[in-house]
Amino acid sequence: AEVRQGLLDAAGVSNEEFTCIPLQGSGSMGVEAVCSTMIPKGGKIVIFRNGAYGDRMKNICVRLGIEVAFFEGEEDRPICMEQAAAFLKEHADASMVSIVHCETSTGVINPIQELGDLIRANCKNAQ
């Protein structure tokens, strides 16, 4: 109970509205758990991909029946923020936006802070 409350505190949310359920499993299981519970029915996810793990996220979401807007970046470089901004404007109705911070299949580190700023500016309902 203490760990669960600590995680809620870290997220800045109340245990009156939320709960935390620790799950054991692989990273792919974690992605599936988040996508299957956080994207509302009829929602859409934007996935920025520049390696194998982005492909895996897409496959999971497709199997779950979630609409996917898939941005295919170059595997040897970070996602281009100018292209990302245009893509997010196209998909401003997204419920969630996802990217792999460190795409370990290629070693590329994506600019998460900059992408977060673009998401807040363009996708008002995205998590």
PyMOL commands that set and color helices and strands:
alter all, ss='L'
color gray80, all
select helices_A, chain A and resi 2-11+27-38+52-63+81-90+112-122
alter helices_A, ss='H'
color red, helices_A
select strands_A, chain A and resi 44-49+67-72+96-99+102-103+108-109
alter strands_A, ss='S'
color yellow, strands_A
deselect
rebuild
show_as cartoon
